[in-house]
Amino acid sequence: MRSYGEFEEYALARQRWLYHTAVLLCGDPHRAPDLVQTTLVKLLRHWSRAARADSVDAYARTVLTRTFLAEQRRGLLSRRAHAIEDPAPAADDPELRLTLLAALAELPPKARAMVILRYWEDLSVAEVASLMRCSESTVKSQCSRSLARLRTRLKDAELFTGQGS
């Protein structure tokens, strides 16, 4: 899997998945395509290495996450929370979905990335720690704090009790 044609085939097949993950990471459906494009350019540059990886998807996820975090560190884009569209299939309660996505967008970038990787991408603690270049205890504590923050936000919105506006 080393040719440009194979890269093109991979990119076409996985760009929707990359976009969904990018929206969750950056919290902005308008910024996500740029993040995906940058990721695909980096993948193409290193395609021979990516194609030899145990999992091209894992390689791409790592590139996407690290690209997002690098942009955040450089401060290239605003960090304000945006109301975002849900990249996942429609849920039964759109108000809950929007509130959850808005709360997710309020998390700091690294914590948001850890939550997305751990619970959306269903990676193990060890996989997230390796991808994020941190200890497993950091992943556990950041995810725990982030989930508590999300629960508080959802409770404050009173969406679980049916008493929300």
Chimera marker file (.cmm) of the C-alpha trace (Angstrom):
<marker_set name="trace">
<marker id="1" x="0.000" y="0.000" z="0.000" r="1" g="1" b="0" radius="0.5"/>
<marker id="2" x="2.602" y="2.545" z="-1.088" r="1" g="1" b="0" radius="0.5"/>
<marker id="3" x="1.312" y="4.137" z="-4.271" r="1" g="1" b="0" radius="0.5"/>
<marker id="4" x="-0.450" y="7.464" z="-4.667" r="1" g="1" b="0" radius="0.5"/>
<marker id="5" x="-3.522" y="5.588" z="-5.932" r="1" g="1" b="0" radius="0.5"/>
<marker id="6" x="-3.676" y="3.597" z="-2.712" r="1" g="1" b="0" radius="0.5"/>
<marker id="7" x="-3.350" y="6.789" z="-0.678" r="1" g="1" b="0" radius="0.5"/>
<marker id="8" x="-6.147" y="8.367" z="-2.710" r="1" g="1" b="0" radius="0.5"/>
<marker id="9" x="-8.338" y="5.313" z="-2.138" r="1" g="1" b="0" radius="0.5"/>
<marker id="10" x="-7.660" y="5.438" z="1.604" r="1" g="1" b="0" radius="0.5"/>
<marker id="11" x="-8.292" y="9.194" z="1.816" r="1" g="1" b="0" radius="0.5"/>
<marker id="12" x="-11.615" y="8.932" z="-0.014" r="1" g="1" b="0" radius="0.5"/>
<marker id="13" x="-12.760" y="6.033" z="2.144" r="1" g="1" b="0" radius="0.5"/>
<marker id="14" x="-11.794" y="7.603" z="5.488" r="1" g="1" b="0" radius="0.5"/>
<marker id="15" x="-12.304" y="11.348" z="5.033" r="1" g="1" b="0" radius="0.5"/>
<marker id="16" x="-15.805" y="11.277" z="6.561" r="1" g="1" b="0" radius="0.5"/>
<marker id="17" x="-14.517" y="9.502" z="9.669" r="1" g="1" b="0" radius="0.5"/>
<marker id="18" x="-11.640" y="11.995" z="9.923" r="1" g="1" b="0" radius="0.5"/>
<marker id="19" x="-14.099" y="14.889" z="9.538" r="1" g="1" b="0" radius="0.5"/>
<marker id="20" x="-16.355" y="13.609" z="12.344" r="1" g="1" b="0" radius="0.5"/>
<marker id="21" x="-13.410" y="13.233" z="14.681" r="1" g="1" b="0" radius="0.5"/>
<marker id="22" x="-12.053" y="16.648" z="13.669" r="1" g="1" b="0" radius="0.5"/>
<marker id="23" x="-15.417" y="18.323" z="14.424" r="1" g="1" b="0" radius="0.5"/>
<marker id="24" x="-15.420" y="16.785" z="17.871" r="1" g="1" b="0" radius="0.5"/>
<marker id="25" x="-11.817" y="17.810" z="18.496" r="1" g="1" b="0" radius="0.5"/>
<marker id="26" x="-12.024" y="21.403" z="17.334" r="1" g="1" b="0" radius="0.5"/>
<marker id="27" x="-15.714" y="22.075" z="17.989" r="1" g="1" b="0" radius="0.5"/>
<marker id="28" x="-16.242" y="23.810" z="14.660" r="1" g="1" b="0" radius="0.5"/>
<marker id="29" x="-17.679" y="22.172" z="11.523" r="1" g="1" b="0" radius="0.5"/>
<marker id="30" x="-16.171" y="24.962" z="9.409" r="1" g="1" b="0" radius="0.5"/>
<marker id="31" x="-12.656" y="24.494" z="10.785" r="1" g="1" b="0" radius="0.5"/>
<marker id="32" x="-12.774" y="20.674" z="10.649" r="1" g="1" b="0" radius="0.5"/>
<marker id="33" x="-12.256" y="20.388" z="6.852" r="1" g="1" b="0" radius="0.5"/>
<marker id="34" x="-9.027" y="22.413" z="7.155" r="1" g="1" b="0" radius="0.5"/>
<marker id="35" x="-7.854" y="20.135" z="9.946" r="1" g="1" b="0" radius="0.5"/>
<marker id="36" x="-8.673" y="17.060" z="7.846" r="1" g="1" b="0" radius="0.5"/>
<marker id="37" x="-6.935" y="18.552" z="4.801" r="1" g="1" b="0" radius="0.5"/>
<marker id="38" x="-3.785" y="19.277" z="6.803" r="1" g="1" b="0" radius="0.5"/>
<marker id="39" x="-3.893" y="15.741" z="8.195" r="1" g="1" b="0" radius="0.5"/>
<marker id="40" x="-4.234" y="14.222" z="4.723" r="1" g="1" b="0" radius="0.5"/>
<marker id="41" x="-1.347" y="16.316" z="3.387" r="1" g="1" b="0" radius="0.5"/>
<marker id="42" x="0.852" y="15.085" z="6.243" r="1" g="1" b="0" radius="0.5"/>
<marker id="43" x="-0.287" y="11.517" z="5.622" r="1" g="1" b="0" radius="0.5"/>
<marker id="44" x="0.552" y="11.798" z="1.926" r="1" g="1" b="0" radius="0.5"/>
<marker id="45" x="4.009" y="13.154" z="2.725" r="1" g="1" b="0" radius="0.5"/>
<marker id="46" x="4.702" y="10.129" z="4.912" r="1" g="1" b="0" radius="0.5"/>
<marker id="47" x="2.517" y="7.602" z="3.092" r="1" g="1" b="0" radius="0.5"/>
<marker id="48" x="5.209" y="4.951" z="2.768" r="1" g="1" b="0" radius="0.5"/>
<marker id="49" x="5.626" y="4.967" z="6.570" r="1" g="1" b="0" radius="0.5"/>
<marker id="50" x="1.871" y="5.200" z="7.256" r="1" g="1" b="0" radius="0.5"/>
<marker id="51" x="1.125" y="2.333" z="4.877" r="1" g="1" b="0" radius="0.5"/>
<marker id="52" x="3.571" y="0.115" z="6.778" r="1" g="1" b="0" radius="0.5"/>
<marker id="53" x="1.962" y="0.886" z="10.142" r="1" g="1" b="0" radius="0.5"/>
<marker id="54" x="-0.002" y="-1.831" z="11.926" r="1" g="1" b="0" radius="0.5"/>
<marker id="55" x="-3.094" y="0.332" z="11.454" r="1" g="1" b="0" radius="0.5"/>
<marker id="56" x="-3.303" y="3.174" z="8.960" r="1" g="1" b="0" radius="0.5"/>
<marker id="57" x="-6.383" y="4.444" z="10.831" r="1" g="1" b="0" radius="0.5"/>
<marker id="58" x="-4.412" y="4.639" z="14.089" r="1" g="1" b="0" radius="0.5"/>
<marker id="59" x="-1.625" y="6.473" z="12.260" r="1" g="1" b="0" radius="0.5"/>
<marker id="60" x="-4.132" y="8.915" z="10.742" r="1" g="1" b="0" radius="0.5"/>
<marker id="61" x="-5.868" y="9.451" z="14.112" r="1" g="1" b="0" radius="0.5"/>
<marker id="62" x="-2.502" y="10.262" z="15.675" r="1" g="1" b="0" radius="0.5"/>
<marker id="63" x="-1.663" y="12.748" z="12.914" r="1" g="1" b="0" radius="0.5"/>
<marker id="64" x="-5.104" y="14.385" z="13.230" r="1" g="1" b="0" radius="0.5"/>
<marker id="65" x="-4.906" y="14.696" z="17.011" r="1" g="1" b="0" radius="0.5"/>
<marker id="66" x="-1.362" y="16.027" z="17.041" r="1" g="1" b="0" radius="0.5"/>
<marker id="67" x="-2.180" y="18.494" z="14.260" r="1" g="1" b="0" radius="0.5"/>
<marker id="68" x="-5.151" y="19.781" z="16.266" r="1" g="1" b="0" radius="0.5"/>
<marker id="69" x="-3.071" y="20.137" z="19.439" r="1" g="1" b="0" radius="0.5"/>
<marker id="70" x="-0.246" y="21.875" z="17.571" r="1" g="1" b="0" radius="0.5"/>
<marker id="71" x="-2.690" y="24.418" z="16.141" r="1" g="1" b="0" radius="0.5"/>
<marker id="72" x="-4.087" y="25.030" z="19.609" r="1" g="1" b="0" radius="0.5"/>
<marker id="73" x="-0.614" y="25.574" z="21.061" r="1" g="1" b="0" radius="0.5"/>
<marker id="74" x="0.309" y="28.002" z="18.305" r="1" g="1" b="0" radius="0.5"/>
<marker id="75" x="-2.902" y="29.918" z="18.839" r="1" g="1" b="0" radius="0.5"/>
<marker id="76" x="-3.629" y="30.040" z="15.109" r="1" g="1" b="0" radius="0.5"/>
<marker id="77" x="-7.361" y="29.968" z="15.646" r="1" g="1" b="0" radius="0.5"/>
<marker id="78" x="-9.763" y="31.376" z="18.194" r="1" g="1" b="0" radius="0.5"/>
<marker id="79" x="-10.678" y="29.175" z="21.147" r="1" g="1" b="0" radius="0.5"/>
<marker id="80" x="-14.176" y="30.462" z="21.621" r="1" g="1" b="0" radius="0.5"/>
<marker id="81" x="-16.906" y="27.871" z="21.958" r="1" g="1" b="0" radius="0.5"/>
<marker id="82" x="-19.129" y="27.435" z="18.931" r="1" g="1" b="0" radius="0.5"/>
<marker id="83" x="-22.490" y="25.831" z="18.597" r="1" g="1" b="0" radius="0.5"/>
<marker id="84" x="-21.667" y="22.918" z="16.353" r="1" g="1" b="0" radius="0.5"/>
<marker id="85" x="-23.572" y="20.512" z="14.201" r="1" g="1" b="0" radius="0.5"/>
<marker id="86" x="-23.597" y="16.892" z="15.278" r="1" g="1" b="0" radius="0.5"/>
<marker id="87" x="-21.482" y="14.745" z="12.983" r="1" g="1" b="0" radius="0.5"/>
<marker id="88" x="-23.125" y="11.600" z="14.341" r="1" g="1" b="0" radius="0.5"/>
<marker id="89" x="-26.541" y="10.253" z="13.377" r="1" g="1" b="0" radius="0.5"/>
<marker id="90" x="-29.482" y="12.207" z="14.767" r="1" g="1" b="0" radius="0.5"/>
<marker id="91" x="-30.246" y="11.568" z="18.434" r="1" g="1" b="0" radius="0.5"/>
<marker id="92" x="-33.677" y="11.474" z="20.022" r="1" g="1" b="0" radius="0.5"/>
<marker id="93" x="-33.136" y="14.726" z="21.922" r="1" g="1" b="0" radius="0.5"/>
<marker id="94" x="-31.571" y="17.498" z="19.824" r="1" g="1" b="0" radius="0.5"/>
<marker id="95" x="-31.462" y="19.863" z="22.819" r="1" g="1" b="0" radius="0.5"/>
<marker id="96" x="-29.382" y="17.345" z="24.776" r="1" g="1" b="0" radius="0.5"/>
<marker id="97" x="-27.108" y="16.772" z="21.765" r="1" g="1" b="0" radius="0.5"/>
<marker id="98" x="-26.437" y="20.498" z="21.299" r="1" g="1" b="0" radius="0.5"/>
<marker id="99" x="-25.873" y="21.031" z="25.008" r="1" g="1" b="0" radius="0.5"/>
<marker id="100" x="-23.468" y="18.101" z="25.159" r="1" g="1" b="0" radius="0.5"/>
<marker id="101" x="-21.506" y="19.323" z="22.139" r="1" g="1" b="0" radius="0.5"/>
<marker id="102" x="-21.364" y="22.867" z="23.531" r="1" g="1" b="0" radius="0.5"/>
<marker id="103" x="-20.116" y="21.503" z="26.881" r="1" g="1" b="0" radius="0.5"/>
<marker id="104" x="-17.530" y="19.400" z="25.075" r="1" g="1" b="0" radius="0.5"/>
<marker id="105" x="-16.326" y="22.501" z="23.224" r="1" g="1" b="0" radius="0.5"/>
<marker id="106" x="-15.727" y="24.227" z="26.597" r="1" g="1" b="0" radius="0.5"/>
<marker id="107" x="-13.149" y="21.644" z="27.681" r="1" g="1" b="0" radius="0.5"/>
<marker id="108" x="-9.479" y="22.550" z="27.259" r="1" g="1" b="0" radius="0.5"/>
<marker id="109" x="-8.034" y="21.170" z="24.000" r="1" g="1" b="0" radius="0.5"/>
<marker id="110" x="-5.965" y="18.327" z="25.511" r="1" g="1" b="0" radius="0.5"/>
<marker id="111" x="-8.775" y="17.223" z="27.818" r="1" g="1" b="0" radius="0.5"/>
<marker id="112" x="-11.263" y="17.363" z="24.927" r="1" g="1" b="0" radius="0.5"/>
<marker id="113" x="-8.889" y="15.307" z="22.761" r="1" g="1" b="0" radius="0.5"/>
<marker id="114" x="-8.547" y="12.696" z="25.513" r="1" g="1" b="0" radius="0.5"/>
<marker id="115" x="-12.318" y="12.413" z="25.977" r="1" g="1" b="0" radius="0.5"/>
<marker id="116" x="-12.901" y="12.144" z="22.211" r="1" g="1" b="0" radius="0.5"/>
<marker id="117" x="-10.200" y="9.521" z="21.787" r="1" g="1" b="0" radius="0.5"/>
<marker id="118" x="-11.245" y="7.538" z="24.849" r="1" g="1" b="0" radius="0.5"/>
<marker id="119" x="-15.034" y="7.578" z="24.460" r="1" g="1" b="0" radius="0.5"/>
<marker id="120" x="-15.822" y="8.527" z="20.845" r="1" g="1" b="0" radius="0.5"/>
<marker id="121" x="-12.961" y="6.604" z="19.221" r="1" g="1" b="0" radius="0.5"/>
<marker id="122" x="-13.182" y="3.904" z="21.951" r="1" g="1" b="0" radius="0.5"/>
<marker id="123" x="-9.432" y="3.735" z="22.500" r="1" g="1" b="0" radius="0.5"/>
<marker id="124" x="-7.965" y="2.182" z="25.633" r="1" g="1" b="0" radius="0.5"/>
<marker id="125" x="-6.314" y="4.312" z="28.305" r="1" g="1" b="0" radius="0.5"/>
<marker id="126" x="-2.936" y="2.952" z="27.182" r="1" g="1" b="0" radius="0.5"/>
<marker id="127" x="-3.620" y="3.844" z="23.527" r="1" g="1" b="0" radius="0.5"/>
<marker id="128" x="-4.678" y="7.390" z="24.428" r="1" g="1" b="0" radius="0.5"/>
<marker id="129" x="-1.629" y="7.820" z="26.678" r="1" g="1" b="0" radius="0.5"/>
<marker id="130" x="0.672" y="6.670" z="23.884" r="1" g="1" b="0" radius="0.5"/>
<marker id="131" x="-0.996" y="8.898" z="21.290" r="1" g="1" b="0" radius="0.5"/>
<marker id="132" x="-0.989" y="11.930" z="23.605" r="1" g="1" b="0" radius="0.5"/>
<marker id="133" x="2.545" y="11.218" z="24.876" r="1" g="1" b="0" radius="0.5"/>
<marker id="134" x="1.543" y="11.240" z="28.521" r="1" g="1" b="0" radius="0.5"/>
<marker id="135" x="1.071" y="8.770" z="31.363" r="1" g="1" b="0" radius="0.5"/>
<marker id="136" x="-1.963" y="6.544" z="31.738" r="1" g="1" b="0" radius="0.5"/>
<marker id="137" x="-2.728" y="8.216" z="35.076" r="1" g="1" b="0" radius="0.5"/>
<marker id="138" x="-2.901" y="11.584" z="33.287" r="1" g="1" b="0" radius="0.5"/>
<marker id="139" x="-5.425" y="10.171" z="30.821" r="1" g="1" b="0" radius="0.5"/>
<marker id="140" x="-7.500" y="8.711" z="33.655" r="1" g="1" b="0" radius="0.5"/>
<marker id="141" x="-7.483" y="11.892" z="35.736" r="1" g="1" b="0" radius="0.5"/>
<marker id="142" x="-8.155" y="14.223" z="32.775" r="1" g="1" b="0" radius="0.5"/>
<marker id="143" x="-11.013" y="12.046" z="31.527" r="1" g="1" b="0" radius="0.5"/>
<marker id="144" x="-12.473" y="11.770" z="35.018" r="1" g="1" b="0" radius="0.5"/>
<marker id="145" x="-12.377" y="15.549" z="35.557" r="1" g="1" b="0" radius="0.5"/>
<marker id="146" x="-13.724" y="16.213" z="32.080" r="1" g="1" b="0" radius="0.5"/>
<marker id="147" x="-16.620" y="13.780" z="32.489" r="1" g="1" b="0" radius="0.5"/>
<marker id="148" x="-17.476" y="15.349" z="35.853" r="1" g="1" b="0" radius="0.5"/>
<marker id="149" x="-17.490" y="18.760" z="34.189" r="1" g="1" b="0" radius="0.5"/>
<marker id="150" x="-19.732" y="17.480" z="31.394" r="1" g="1" b="0" radius="0.5"/>
<marker id="151" x="-22.124" y="15.886" z="33.920" r="1" g="1" b="0" radius="0.5"/>
<marker id="152" x="-22.326" y="19.161" z="35.851" r="1" g="1" b="0" radius="0.5"/>
<marker id="153" x="-23.059" y="21.091" z="32.672" r="1" g="1" b="0" radius="0.5"/>
<marker id="154" x="-25.798" y="18.648" z="31.680" r="1" g="1" b="0" radius="0.5"/>
<marker id="155" x="-27.260" y="18.692" z="35.177" r="1" g="1" b="0" radius="0.5"/>
<marker id="156" x="-27.221" y="22.508" z="35.151" r="1" g="1" b="0" radius="0.5"/>
<marker id="157" x="-29.116" y="22.397" z="31.862" r="1" g="1" b="0" radius="0.5"/>
<marker id="158" x="-31.697" y="20.155" z="33.599" r="1" g="1" b="0" radius="0.5"/>
<marker id="159" x="-31.954" y="18.032" z="30.488" r="1" g="1" b="0" radius="0.5"/>
<marker id="160" x="-32.045" y="14.696" z="32.273" r="1" g="1" b="0" radius="0.5"/>
<marker id="161" x="-34.964" y="15.643" z="34.470" r="1" g="1" b="0" radius="0.5"/>
<marker id="162" x="-37.119" y="16.998" z="31.674" r="1" g="1" b="0" radius="0.5"/>
<marker id="163" x="-37.293" y="20.371" z="33.450" r="1" g="1" b="0" radius="0.5"/>
<marker id="164" x="-35.090" y="22.268" z="30.998" r="1" g="1" b="0" radius="0.5"/>
<marker id="165" x="-36.508" y="25.137" z="28.973" r="1" g="1" b="0" radius="0.5"/>
<link id1="1" id2="2" r="1" g="1" b="0" radius="0.2"/>
<link id1="2" id2="3" r="1" g="1" b="0" radius="0.2"/>
<link id1="3" id2="4" r="1" g="1" b="0" radius="0.2"/>
<link id1="4" id2="5" r="1" g="1" b="0" radius="0.2"/>
<link id1="5" id2="6" r="1" g="1" b="0" radius="0.2"/>
<link id1="6" id2="7" r="1" g="1" b="0" radius="0.2"/>
<link id1="7" id2="8" r="1" g="1" b="0" radius="0.2"/>
<link id1="8" id2="9" r="1" g="1" b="0" radius="0.2"/>
<link id1="9" id2="10" r="1" g="1" b="0" radius="0.2"/>
<link id1="10" id2="11" r="1" g="1" b="0" radius="0.2"/>
<link id1="11" id2="12" r="1" g="1" b="0" radius="0.2"/>
<link id1="12" id2="13" r="1" g="1" b="0" radius="0.2"/>
<link id1="13" id2="14" r="1" g="1" b="0" radius="0.2"/>
<link id1="14" id2="15" r="1" g="1" b="0" radius="0.2"/>
<link id1="15" id2="16" r="1" g="1" b="0" radius="0.2"/>
<link id1="16" id2="17" r="1" g="1" b="0" radius="0.2"/>
<link id1="17" id2="18" r="1" g="1" b="0" radius="0.2"/>
<link id1="18" id2="19" r="1" g="1" b="0" radius="0.2"/>
<link id1="19" id2="20" r="1" g="1" b="0" radius="0.2"/>
<link id1="20" id2="21" r="1" g="1" b="0" radius="0.2"/>
<link id1="21" id2="22" r="1" g="1" b="0" radius="0.2"/>
<link id1="22" id2="23" r="1" g="1" b="0" radius="0.2"/>
<link id1="23" id2="24" r="1" g="1" b="0" radius="0.2"/>
<link id1="24" id2="25" r="1" g="1" b="0" radius="0.2"/>
<link id1="25" id2="26" r="1" g="1" b="0" radius="0.2"/>
<link id1="26" id2="27" r="1" g="1" b="0" radius="0.2"/>
<link id1="27" id2="28" r="1" g="1" b="0" radius="0.2"/>
<link id1="28" id2="29" r="1" g="1" b="0" radius="0.2"/>
<link id1="29" id2="30" r="1" g="1" b="0" radius="0.2"/>
<link id1="30" id2="31" r="1" g="1" b="0" radius="0.2"/>
<link id1="31" id2="32" r="1" g="1" b="0" radius="0.2"/>
<link id1="32" id2="33" r="1" g="1" b="0" radius="0.2"/>
<link id1="33" id2="34" r="1" g="1" b="0" radius="0.2"/>
<link id1="34" id2="35" r="1" g="1" b="0" radius="0.2"/>
<link id1="35" id2="36" r="1" g="1" b="0" radius="0.2"/>
<link id1="36" id2="37" r="1" g="1" b="0" radius="0.2"/>
<link id1="37" id2="38" r="1" g="1" b="0" radius="0.2"/>
<link id1="38" id2="39" r="1" g="1" b="0" radius="0.2"/>
<link id1="39" id2="40" r="1" g="1" b="0" radius="0.2"/>
<link id1="40" id2="41" r="1" g="1" b="0" radius="0.2"/>
<link id1="41" id2="42" r="1" g="1" b="0" radius="0.2"/>
<link id1="42" id2="43" r="1" g="1" b="0" radius="0.2"/>
<link id1="43" id2="44" r="1" g="1" b="0" radius="0.2"/>
<link id1="44" id2="45" r="1" g="1" b="0" radius="0.2"/>
<link id1="45" id2="46" r="1" g="1" b="0" radius="0.2"/>
<link id1="46" id2="47" r="1" g="1" b="0" radius="0.2"/>
<link id1="47" id2="48" r="1" g="1" b="0" radius="0.2"/>
<link id1="48" id2="49" r="1" g="1" b="0" radius="0.2"/>
<link id1="49" id2="50" r="1" g="1" b="0" radius="0.2"/>
<link id1="50" id2="51" r="1" g="1" b="0" radius="0.2"/>
<link id1="51" id2="52" r="1" g="1" b="0" radius="0.2"/>
<link id1="52" id2="53" r="1" g="1" b="0" radius="0.2"/>
<link id1="53" id2="54" r="1" g="1" b="0" radius="0.2"/>
<link id1="54" id2="55" r="1" g="1" b="0" radius="0.2"/>
<link id1="55" id2="56" r="1" g="1" b="0" radius="0.2"/>
<link id1="56" id2="57" r="1" g="1" b="0" radius="0.2"/>
<link id1="57" id2="58" r="1" g="1" b="0" radius="0.2"/>
<link id1="58" id2="59" r="1" g="1" b="0" radius="0.2"/>
<link id1="59" id2="60" r="1" g="1" b="0" radius="0.2"/>
<link id1="60" id2="61" r="1" g="1" b="0" radius="0.2"/>
<link id1="61" id2="62" r="1" g="1" b="0" radius="0.2"/>
<link id1="62" id2="63" r="1" g="1" b="0" radius="0.2"/>
<link id1="63" id2="64" r="1" g="1" b="0" radius="0.2"/>
<link id1="64" id2="65" r="1" g="1" b="0" radius="0.2"/>
<link id1="65" id2="66" r="1" g="1" b="0" radius="0.2"/>
<link id1="66" id2="67" r="1" g="1" b="0" radius="0.2"/>
<link id1="67" id2="68" r="1" g="1" b="0" radius="0.2"/>
<link id1="68" id2="69" r="1" g="1" b="0" radius="0.2"/>
<link id1="69" id2="70" r="1" g="1" b="0" radius="0.2"/>
<link id1="70" id2="71" r="1" g="1" b="0" radius="0.2"/>
<link id1="71" id2="72" r="1" g="1" b="0" radius="0.2"/>
<link id1="72" id2="73" r="1" g="1" b="0" radius="0.2"/>
<link id1="73" id2="74" r="1" g="1" b="0" radius="0.2"/>
<link id1="74" id2="75" r="1" g="1" b="0" radius="0.2"/>
<link id1="75" id2="76" r="1" g="1" b="0" radius="0.2"/>
<link id1="76" id2="77" r="1" g="1" b="0" radius="0.2"/>
<link id1="77" id2="78" r="1" g="1" b="0" radius="0.2"/>
<link id1="78" id2="79" r="1" g="1" b="0" radius="0.2"/>
<link id1="79" id2="80" r="1" g="1" b="0" radius="0.2"/>
<link id1="80" id2="81" r="1" g="1" b="0" radius="0.2"/>
<link id1="81" id2="82" r="1" g="1" b="0" radius="0.2"/>
<link id1="82" id2="83" r="1" g="1" b="0" radius="0.2"/>
<link id1="83" id2="84" r="1" g="1" b="0" radius="0.2"/>
<link id1="84" id2="85" r="1" g="1" b="0" radius="0.2"/>
<link id1="85" id2="86" r="1" g="1" b="0" radius="0.2"/>
<link id1="86" id2="87" r="1" g="1" b="0" radius="0.2"/>
<link id1="87" id2="88" r="1" g="1" b="0" radius="0.2"/>
<link id1="88" id2="89" r="1" g="1" b="0" radius="0.2"/>
<link id1="89" id2="90" r="1" g="1" b="0" radius="0.2"/>
<link id1="90" id2="91" r="1" g="1" b="0" radius="0.2"/>
<link id1="91" id2="92" r="1" g="1" b="0" radius="0.2"/>
<link id1="92" id2="93" r="1" g="1" b="0" radius="0.2"/>
<link id1="93" id2="94" r="1" g="1" b="0" radius="0.2"/>
<link id1="94" id2="95" r="1" g="1" b="0" radius="0.2"/>
<link id1="95" id2="96" r="1" g="1" b="0" radius="0.2"/>
<link id1="96" id2="97" r="1" g="1" b="0" radius="0.2"/>
<link id1="97" id2="98" r="1" g="1" b="0" radius="0.2"/>
<link id1="98" id2="99" r="1" g="1" b="0" radius="0.2"/>
<link id1="99" id2="100" r="1" g="1" b="0" radius="0.2"/>
<link id1="100" id2="101" r="1" g="1" b="0" radius="0.2"/>
<link id1="101" id2="102" r="1" g="1" b="0" radius="0.2"/>
<link id1="102" id2="103" r="1" g="1" b="0" radius="0.2"/>
<link id1="103" id2="104" r="1" g="1" b="0" radius="0.2"/>
<link id1="104" id2="105" r="1" g="1" b="0" radius="0.2"/>
<link id1="105" id2="106" r="1" g="1" b="0" radius="0.2"/>
<link id1="106" id2="107" r="1" g="1" b="0" radius="0.2"/>
<link id1="107" id2="108" r="1" g="1" b="0" radius="0.2"/>
<link id1="108" id2="109" r="1" g="1" b="0" radius="0.2"/>
<link id1="109" id2="110" r="1" g="1" b="0" radius="0.2"/>
<link id1="110" id2="111" r="1" g="1" b="0" radius="0.2"/>
<link id1="111" id2="112" r="1" g="1" b="0" radius="0.2"/>
<link id1="112" id2="113" r="1" g="1" b="0" radius="0.2"/>
<link id1="113" id2="114" r="1" g="1" b="0" radius="0.2"/>
<link id1="114" id2="115" r="1" g="1" b="0" radius="0.2"/>
<link id1="115" id2="116" r="1" g="1" b="0" radius="0.2"/>
<link id1="116" id2="117" r="1" g="1" b="0" radius="0.2"/>
<link id1="117" id2="118" r="1" g="1" b="0" radius="0.2"/>
<link id1="118" id2="119" r="1" g="1" b="0" radius="0.2"/>
<link id1="119" id2="120" r="1" g="1" b="0" radius="0.2"/>
<link id1="120" id2="121" r="1" g="1" b="0" radius="0.2"/>
<link id1="121" id2="122" r="1" g="1" b="0" radius="0.2"/>
<link id1="122" id2="123" r="1" g="1" b="0" radius="0.2"/>
<link id1="123" id2="124" r="1" g="1" b="0" radius="0.2"/>
<link id1="124" id2="125" r="1" g="1" b="0" radius="0.2"/>
<link id1="125" id2="126" r="1" g="1" b="0" radius="0.2"/>
<link id1="126" id2="127" r="1" g="1" b="0" radius="0.2"/>
<link id1="127" id2="128" r="1" g="1" b="0" radius="0.2"/>
<link id1="128" id2="129" r="1" g="1" b="0" radius="0.2"/>
<link id1="129" id2="130" r="1" g="1" b="0" radius="0.2"/>
<link id1="130" id2="131" r="1" g="1" b="0" radius="0.2"/>
<link id1="131" id2="132" r="1" g="1" b="0" radius="0.2"/>
<link id1="132" id2="133" r="1" g="1" b="0" radius="0.2"/>
<link id1="133" id2="134" r="1" g="1" b="0" radius="0.2"/>
<link id1="134" id2="135" r="1" g="1" b="0" radius="0.2"/>
<link id1="135" id2="136" r="1" g="1" b="0" radius="0.2"/>
<link id1="136" id2="137" r="1" g="1" b="0" radius="0.2"/>
<link id1="137" id2="138" r="1" g="1" b="0" radius="0.2"/>
<link id1="138" id2="139" r="1" g="1" b="0" radius="0.2"/>
<link id1="139" id2="140" r="1" g="1" b="0" radius="0.2"/>
<link id1="140" id2="141" r="1" g="1" b="0" radius="0.2"/>
<link id1="141" id2="142" r="1" g="1" b="0" radius="0.2"/>
<link id1="142" id2="143" r="1" g="1" b="0" radius="0.2"/>
<link id1="143" id2="144" r="1" g="1" b="0" radius="0.2"/>
<link id1="144" id2="145" r="1" g="1" b="0" radius="0.2"/>
<link id1="145" id2="146" r="1" g="1" b="0" radius="0.2"/>
<link id1="146" id2="147" r="1" g="1" b="0" radius="0.2"/>
<link id1="147" id2="148" r="1" g="1" b="0" radius="0.2"/>
<link id1="148" id2="149" r="1" g="1" b="0" radius="0.2"/>
<link id1="149" id2="150" r="1" g="1" b="0" radius="0.2"/>
<link id1="150" id2="151" r="1" g="1" b="0" radius="0.2"/>
<link id1="151" id2="152" r="1" g="1" b="0" radius="0.2"/>
<link id1="152" id2="153" r="1" g="1" b="0" radius="0.2"/>
<link id1="153" id2="154" r="1" g="1" b="0" radius="0.2"/>
<link id1="154" id2="155" r="1" g="1" b="0" radius="0.2"/>
<link id1="155" id2="156" r="1" g="1" b="0" radius="0.2"/>
<link id1="156" id2="157" r="1" g="1" b="0" radius="0.2"/>
<link id1="157" id2="158" r="1" g="1" b="0" radius="0.2"/>
<link id1="158" id2="159" r="1" g="1" b="0" radius="0.2"/>
<link id1="159" id2="160" r="1" g="1" b="0" radius="0.2"/>
<link id1="160" id2="161" r="1" g="1" b="0" radius="0.2"/>
<link id1="161" id2="162" r="1" g="1" b="0" radius="0.2"/>
<link id1="162" id2="163" r="1" g="1" b="0" radius="0.2"/>
<link id1="163" id2="164" r="1" g="1" b="0" radius="0.2"/>
<link id1="164" id2="165" r="1" g="1" b="0" radius="0.2"/>
</marker_set>
